[in-house]
Amino acid sequence: MRHDRCFMGLFTSTALIVVFLACVPSVAFSDTTIVSVSGTPLFDNNVSHFGEIYDWPYSTSWTQSQPYADVTISTVLKPGGPISAFLTTSLGPATDATSQIAVGGFGLPPTGSDYPLLSGLTLPPGTYYLTLWSPPYGAESTLWALLPPDSASIVTDTGAIVNASESARPVDYPAYPPSGTFHPLSSDFLFSVTGTPVPEPTTLGIAGILLLLARRRVVRSHAGDRTKSESLAVCRLLVRRR
């Protein structure tokens, strides 16, 4: 009977753990849009030069309150020449390579596509700055899709926000583009950031506690069985001596 109770206790605890872990991955391990800024870009009118990546570094940023893995950063570009993309944890004159998370160089992306700039990143909670820049090369400039003021469609995950887009004039930055003196823009650049949320340590801790409780229940049950067996052995010995 005790073995039956032990088995049922272990089965119940294990079932609770399985149900708990089955619910967590559906939220914690699915691909998620962290932030997204979309809309109709200003490629073909007289303000399109504000997104011209030609000796002018441009930047946009977001803040996230939880960690993500397998992060991909994409944007919409009109190709004209090679560009460089920098992801940093700060922006402005105090920024240097120690703030850099990733950097990439790119040729001519397809026009209007959701072009992946950086991928395979793991980002803890914090604020991140995406800066695009191209040195002068005497050819047509690549354009970063810019939206009319107050027209952006913004989607964010829980605890994430999109910050202002900014630009720095050529005379305002040294050799490292993210360290320039940036000025806020009234419009937003198109970009999106997707990734897989990383489970909170408390989530994994709860599962560990449930496993520990299940193990302790089994140990206590076995200990009770040993005590009962020892008592029976003593009683038999006393009967024999009589």
Secondary structure, 3 states (H helix, E strand, C coil): CHHHHHHHHHHHHHHHHHHHHHHHHHHHCCCEEEEEEECCCCCCCCCHHHHEECCCCEEEEEEECCCEEEEEEEEEEECCCCEEEEEECCCCCCCCHHHEEEEEEECCCCCCCEEEEEEEEEECCEEEEEEEECCCCCCCCEEECECCCCCCEEEECCCCEECCCEECCHHHCCCCHHHCCCEECCCCECEEEEEEECCCHHHHHHHHHHHHHHHHHHHHHHHHHHHHHHHHHHHHHHHHHC
